[in-house]
Every structure is written in C-alpha cells, then in structure tokens.
Amino acid sequence: MGAELVRGQNHPLSQVRLEIKISAGVPVLAGATLGDEHGTVHGRQWVAHPGAPAPAGVEVPRQTAAEHRLAVDLAALPEAVHRVDVFLALPTGTTGPLGFGAVPAPHTTVSGHDGTELACYTLTGLDTETAVIALELYRRQGAWKVRAMGQGYASGLPALLADRGLPDADDLATAIQQAVGQGLPGATPVPPTDRDTRTTSAAAPQAPPTQQAVPTSQPATASPPSPPASASQPATGSHSSASGPAEPPRSYDPQSPDEDGGPDPHQPGGPVDYTHPRRTRGLPSPSPASSVADGQPARPVAGDAVGWSMEERLYNQVWGMFEDLARTTAAYRSAIDFADSRLEKELDQALADPRTRLGTAGGAAREAAHARRTQLAGQARAAFDRDLAQLIAEAEVVEPALPPAYARWDSPVWHAYRVPAEPPMALRLGDVRLPESAPLRIPLLVRLPLERGLWIDSGPSAAGAARLTDPAELRHLAMSVAVALAARLLAVHPAGEFAVQVVDPAGAGTRALLPLTRAGVLASPAATGAAGVSQTLERLTRRVDLVQMAVRGGAAESLPADVDTAQQLLIVNDFPHGFDDRSVTRLRYLADEGPAVGVHLLLVADREEATAYGPLLDPLWRSLLRLTPLPDDHLADPWIGHAWTYEPSLPPAGDRIVHAVLTEVARARTK
C-alpha cells in the first residue's frame, strides 16, 4: 500500500509512468493543467481537457464519470513543464449537487506502470466548491513528487483556470463544460500494465489494450517566467535547467554500450530515453531520470532552475528551496495536528463508553490510541526528515556557488572579489529558518533596486534579552549590521554607481562606521547634529524632486551638474534623535518617493523609543522591512503564515574581508 497523504503533504514518485485513479461517487469531469516553475499555464495548449488534443505526456478522460483513470508520462512532458495539476469539476447545466461538500469525498490513487500503488489522498473538508485541484505532480531537482492539494474554488472551473494565469479562463471553462455536455465519444488511452485487464463501469472510459504512441521529439523549452518580486512575496516553483531547446529523445538498446560505458543511444529498438542530455551528461552520479526510476532523490545541482543566466537560476533555486521548506513544514505540522486531534477523539470515545471507561478494556483502548498517535507522528517526522535531508544536501551544493551579492561573508568567493561591471538582480539580507529545521538556513534575497527601505531594530527583543542585555552594545550591533549591508551594496554595484551617506546626530555610531570611513567609501563624512541632519535631508529631497521632474519631462540628461545620479543609501542612526518635525516629514517623503528614483533608506532605531512621536511615525514603520541584529522570529510570509527566524549576515569576527573588499571598491573609484 502506498503512502496515505494529508493535505499539503508530499511524497516522492519512484516511477515516471503513472496511472491516477479517481473515485468521486457522482459524475465529475477530470483534467490537468501543465505549469511552469511558478505554476503558470501558458495558453490553452497547456490544459489537458475533453474536446482538445492531449498534450504530450498526459491523457485525460473525454466524458464525465464517477470513476476516472488518467495517464501521465512524466518523461514525455515538455522540458518547460514543472507542474501537473490534476483537477476535478462538477458539470454545469445539470440538476446535480451544488458543491463537493454534498457528495462523497473524492478519493485519488497514484499508481506506477506496474500497478504499484505509490500514494493516495482523500479530498475532505470541501463545502461549496465546484472545482478543486486534487493532486499536484511537481519536479524538484530532477526528481518528481506528488503533493496532496485539496484546493477548492467556489466560483468553479473559471476561477481555477484564472488562478493559473490563463487570461481567457472563462471561455476555456465554458468550452470544457460544453465538450463533456455533448458526451464526446472516445476512450482514454492509458499505458499498459502487467496486470490483467480489468473492466470498468459503463460511465468511465476504458483504456485500450495497446500502448499509446510515444512522441518522437519534445517541444523547445519555453521562455522562463519572471522571478519573484521581493522577499515579502516568496516565490513558488520547482527547478530544472532551461538552457535552450530540448534535443529530441533517442531510443537505445540496453545491451549496446556507448563510448561513455552506457547504453548506445543510436541503436534502434527498446524504450525511448527522455532525459535531457545537457542535464545529465558527465555527471558521476546517476542521472535524474535513473534516480527517479530507482526511487532515490537526484543529486542536487547548483543552478538547477529556469533563468536566462546562472545568477537568475540560482536566485530562483533559492526561492524554490524556501518554498519547499515552507510546504514540507506545513505538511508536518498539519500531520501532527491531525494525530493529536485523532488521539483526543479516540480518548473521548473510550471515556464515553461505560463498558470501556474502567478496567483493562479502558486501559487497552487508551494505550492503542496513544500507539496510533505515536505511529502517525513518527511517519510524519520520517517524511519531514527525508525532505529536510534533501534540502540540506541541496543547500550544501548551492551555497558555495552563490555570487558575492548572494553569498555569506565567509564564502571563498569574496577572496577573489573584483568590482563588477553590472549590478546584480538581488541582494542577500541574511538567512531565515524554521524551528523544525534548525540545521537548514535559506538565504533571504530581495530584488534590486530596493523597492522599500530597511529598518534595523536596535531595541530589546525576546532574542536580545536572552543573549545581549547591554542596550549600548545592542545599538552598536544594530549599526554593525547596517554597515555590513552598506558594504555589500557598495561591493556588488559598479564603481561610482552607488553611494552611501550617513546621518549620525550624536556620533554614537562612529565605532561601527570604521570599516566605511577607513576605506574612504562614504560619499561625505557622517552628518552630525541637528544642522547636519537638516542639510543632508534637504540635499536628498532636492535630488528626488529634480529626478522626478526630469523623468516626467523626458529630460533625464538635463539634470544639474551638482546632482549625483548614482543610487544613494542613507543610513540614519539613533532615529529620531536629532530630528525636528520638518526633518521627520522629509524622511517620510524620502521613504515614500525615494526608492523609485534611486534613494534608499536604512534606519537604525529603537521602535519603543520612537513612540514619543505618537502615531505620526506609524506609516513610516509600516513602509519599512524590519530586520534585527540578533536572531528573531518576527518575519511571517503571507503565503503560509510561518513565523521565520531571521539571522543577519555579518562577517566573521576578526576577519578583514570587508576591509579588503571596500579597499578594492575605493581603488576602482579612483580609476
């Protein structure tokens, strides 16, 4: 028996040719959407539905029925496809049920080509939904997995298709409903199995005894989609290389070795090898396709994601790791909650029955309930540990391959640092992790240029109270985090295209600013006192106004000579000390309007100390991304809602790598 999944849980697929059986209790239509790395469906040709030619690798039923069988050949899917979402929908224009909550819970089973059951999932908890994503098959590091979804749509099939990026979702949903309403003839071809042919109900189409035709070539790889927008909007997706059109698959004779010691791909006869040659050639370990067939996860590969460049592929891969960790943790927590609720229910039933409340029978019932809870929790933990181990192995491969903008300060890439000719697409702010996955840390990347300002909270927190009790030292550490971020921004931009200015009214950040002042990379000395604060803010406000007017008037080349066109980062220490009402207003203006024209804000402040200003500063705090100098679980993703623990990116104690990097930046500026 295969794994019995709960909503959100995933399971590896040990075979690539699958049969998905669906039992709904009432007539439903079944189909599938093919999505890219981010789940986007690029046109009608990526939807397998009645009344349309079947896309490569997927066959779906042509009629509504209570029992369905879908055939999926993962190896035959186009290279650009990373997700296959199997959906169910109630037919319209009938007197049938108004939602899935009024029918028996649909049951899905995923089996291999040889009939081995791999996983099953029962779609419970549905109500007024008339369309639902039952299962998701997705590719991760060359290996395929199945995830139990159960994502319903009360607005029906149009909403389901629109959620996957189809602009004409309403028209396509209407066409699908009309196709099944007309009762199109035809059967669903399914890959043959070694089992005896079994009869099905009259309502369900029967698979022919012959194998479906194998395509002779695969479509070219589609253009990769845009990556996630920012750290506050984690992207989703699995990964695969997209380095050009896919080569046509070649059949081979397993008895004829080639020059690499493997099967000869040019001999006719035998099964077709669908593995991408540019993804598997030269790897000392088994190829992704063979790893999937053996039931083992593929060896992690750095840059194994879609993108036009290695930098973009690594960026997408990091966010894919973030998504996988979020989902596998959500599935683990859901499974533990289910085990606890089941234990509570069984104990209540045992206590409610007078015959088993006392004596040996009651004790045996309670022991059995606790044993079942332990078994369920153990299965959930084993699945979580399996996924976590795979992510840790991937992180060990990805981390050394990251470019300077994404790398930790202790990465060897900094020892070969040279000032870049182009700015990066993203920047590392630190690392994030979850309590269940303490050994694994995912880089927190944000797109550049920064769309919002940053705020490093120098006030006490739960983490700070436990590890650092001296307020002065905590403020110094917060300023050190700001300096490390400023140094990283200077290092990853071309010479002269990024400048850092500092406002330090009381001069409290002098010690933390030493790496910047010693290297001579500050645009001007740190502004001190109320007069210095006012002058700096006035100069930057004027720059924002002039650039905005130049852009709106189409005269970007006509700026005054004293306006620095380089991107600006303003570090404000001990805010709001030294700020009058006029300066606060200008700072809020810079926070709102500055990012669009290259002026970015980095505040180092204690939120509690700023409460004296009342609600005046609330919009400012809400517009900034809060970071902490010590690990703190204050970041929450809006996708699943996990509370992520953030850790800042600081250079190792006593390491002079930051000084060496900034010295190189200053030398490039003089040239």
C-alpha positions, 0 to 999 in steps of 0.5 A: 500500500502506498503512502496515505497523504494529508493535505499539503503533504508530499511524497516522492514518485519512484516511477515516471509512468503513472496511472491516477485513479479517481473515485468521486461517487457522482459524475465529475469531469477530470483534467490537468493543467501543465505549469511552469516553475511558478505554476503558470499555464501558458495558453490553452495548449497547456490544459489537458481537457475533453474536446482538445488534443492531449498534450504530450505526456498526459491523457485525460478522460473525454466524458464525465464519470464517477470513476476516472483513470488518467495517464501521465508520462512524466518523461514525455512532458515538455522540458518547460513543464514543472507542474501537473495539476490534476483537477476535478469539476462538477458539470454545469447545466445539470440538476446535480449537487451544488458543491463537493461538500454534498457528495462523497469525498473524492478519493485519488490513487497514484499508481506506477506502470506496474500497478504499484500503488505509490500514494493516495489522498482523500479530498475532505473538508470541501463545502461549496466548491465546484472545482478543486485541484486534487493532486499536484505532480511537481519536479524538484531537482530532477526528481518528481513528487506528488503533493496532496492539494485539496484546493477548492474554488467556489466560483468553479472551473473559471476561477481555477483556470484564472488562478493559473494565469490563463487570461481567457479562463472563462471561455476555456471553462465554458468550452470544457463544460460544453465538450463533456455536455455533448458526451464526446465519444472516445476512450482514454488511452492509458499505458499498459500494465502487467496486470490483467485487464480489468473492466470498468463501469459503463460511465468511465472510459476504458483504456485500450489494450495497446500502448499509446504512441510515444512522441518522437521529439519534445517541444523547445523549452519555453521562455522562463517566467519572471522571478519573484518580486521581493522577499515579502512575496516568496516565490513558488516553483520547482527547478530544472535547467532551461538552457535552450531547446530540448534535443529530441529523445533517442531510443537505445538498446540496453545491451549496446554500450556507448563510448561513455560505458552506457547504453548506445543511444543510436541503436534502434529498438527498446524504450525511448530515453527522455532525459535531457542530455545537457542535464545529465551528461558527465555527471558521476552520479546517476542521472535524474531520470535513473534516480527517479526510476530507482526511487532515490532523490537526484543529486542536487545541482547548483543552478538547477532552475529556469533563468536566462543566466546562472545568477537568475537560476540560482536566485530562483533555486533559492526561492524554490528551496524556501518554498519547499521548506515552507510546504514540507513544514506545513505538511508536518505540522498539519500531520501532527495536528491531525494525530493529536486531534485523532488521539483526543477523539479516540480518548473521548470515545473510550471515556464515553463508553461505560463498558470501556471507561474502567478496567483493562478494556479502558486501559487497552483502548487508551494505550492503542490510541496513544500507539496510533498517535505515536505511529502517525507522528513518527511517519510524519517526522520520517517524511519531514526528515527525508525532505529536510535531508534533501534540502540540506544536501541541496543547500550544501551544493548551492551555497558555495556557488552563490555570487558575492551579492548572494553569498555569506561573508565567509564564502571563498568567493569574496577572496577573489572579489573584483568590482563588477561591471553590472549590478546584480538582480538581488541582494542577500539580507541574511538567512531565515529558518524554521524551528523544525529545521534548525540545521537548514538556513535559506538565504533571504534575497530581495530584488534590486533596486530596493523597492522599500527601505530597511529598518534595523531594530536596535531595541530589546527583543525576546532574542536580545534579552536572552543573549545581549542585555547591554542596550549600548552594545545592542545599538552598536550591533544594530549599526554593525549590521547596517554597515555590513549591508552598506558594504555589500551594496557598495561591493556588488554595484559598479564603481561610482554607481552607488553611494552611501551617506550617513546621518549620525546626530550624536556620533554614537555610531562612529565605532561601527562606521570604521570599516566605511570611513577607513576605506574612504567609501562614504560619499561625505563624512557622517552628518552630525547634529541637528544642522547636519541632519537638516542639510543632508535631508534637504540635499536628498529631497532636492535630488528626488524632486529634480529626478522626478521632474526630469523623468516626467519631462523626458529630460533625464540628461538635463539634470544639474551638474551638482546632482549625483545620479548614482543610487544613494543609501542613507543610513540614519542612526539613533532615529529620531534623535536629532530630528525636528518635525520638518526633518521627520516629514522629509524622511517620510517623503524620502521613504515614500518617493525615494526608492523609485528614483534611486534613494534608499533608506536604512534606519537604525532605531529603537521602535519603543523609543520612537513612540514619543512621536505618537502615531505620526511615525506609524506609516513610516514603520509600516513602509519599512522591512524590519530586520534585527541584529540578533536572531528573531522570529518576527518575519511571517510570509503571507503565503503560509503564515510561518513565523521565520527566524531571521539571522543577519549576515555579518562577517566573521569576527576578526576577519578583514574581508570587508576591509579588503573588499571596500579597499578594492571598491575605493581603488576602482573609484579612483580609476 
